[in-house]
């Protein structure tokens, strides 16, 4: 539609380092211990800088809905400006009446693997994305994901439950509640499938193979 010749296009996505990002229960257990979160407590993780497109407000509205049904749930948010010193973010939390002891605002985290491995699910509430590398990293860690259907999110996670419309806190909350309703064996299968999907389709070796094929064809 814009005048580019689609027949000449080859899309090669960013590769995920699956050796660095892999299931590591010990990292998750250490994070929970440091944060004072018991192993049995359902913990949801949200990784995104504070920006309108990341839609932290929609996520927090979903948090409020989840807590109305599961008051034992906890939530860890990390990313640039995701701190208690951010008045806009803390204003959302106060206005929604969410108790602070259910929320961890971690700010910028240099190594996100402990957070990803600690959570029962990783949540993305964005209404605008391209190819969110964090989502691929989460799946490489074996995370279950609840994400909005924007950008390449559906391409990354595949045809599975956990895909919800953007700007819809109710749908986001339901997606999270569906994870809590999973039987342990269902949760385990989903984690294995997510890891396998990233290894096969979005890992660094998979990306390299695509470049090699392209160069040979040229």
Secondary structure, 3 states (H helix, E strand, C coil): CCCCCHHHCCCCCCCECCCCCCCCHHHHHHHHHHHCCCCCCCEEEEECCCCHHHCHHHHHHHHHHHHHHCCCCEEEEECCCCCCCCHHHHHHHHHHCCCHHHEEECCCCCCCHHHHHHCCEEEECCCCCCCCHHHHHHHHCCCCEEEECCCCHHHHHCCCCCEECCCCHHHHHHHHHHHHCCCHHHHHHHHHHHHHHHHHHHEHHHHHHHHHHHHHHC
